[in-house]
């Protein structure tokens, strides 16, 4: 029996851009300053956006603009509306200076549906986006006294980088993920959030020196296995 091992490293955003260029799919590169909206009302229904640098906050217009998740480099924004052709229900803004690429939905649909060799991109794009929904659901399912640690761990899984600092294996999370963003992500009151955040700092699980550093050997190993 012949064993098949998928080339998972091929299905990344760099290769997606190359594939689009080869297929002569038009796109527009754009720079966004912090706090700028990613799209206007027309683009929300016609375009898909690939984040190539920086961080984008995704907010629900159906839930008083609460923070749903944070997208980082290599994530597609507004992609789920392509899957069922539903109206856009989200607002997205740059949480830092950002670089994005704008594609037309019809071009992405053509690229991914008409050529079997591109089907793998569909799986890996949706898998990455589904991880945001899954991790957020785990955070919100917990009692309030456990949400901050789980929320920080979830953001680290989505946006963090394993690294070594002073001989310790830690996870780096950018300073652009502000304290207020983490609080919104955990969906907690200010008093509860800051009490639990202080407990994590006092216990040595979390430290901040401009950027965030998460001292969690188990999570570090999980990110190493995921990234390499």
Secondary structure, DSSP 4 states (H G I P E B T S, - for coil): -------GGGSSHHHHHHHHHHTT---EEEEE-TT-BS--TTHHHHEEEEEEES-EEEEETTTTTEEEEEE-TTPEES-HHHHH-PPP-EEEEESSSEEEEEEEHHHHHHHHHS-GGGHHHHHHHHHHHHHHHHHHHHHHTS-HHHHHHHHHHHHHHHH-EEEEETTEEEEEE-TTS-HHHHHHHHT--HHHHHHHHHHHHHHTSEEESSSEEE--HHHHHHHHHHH-
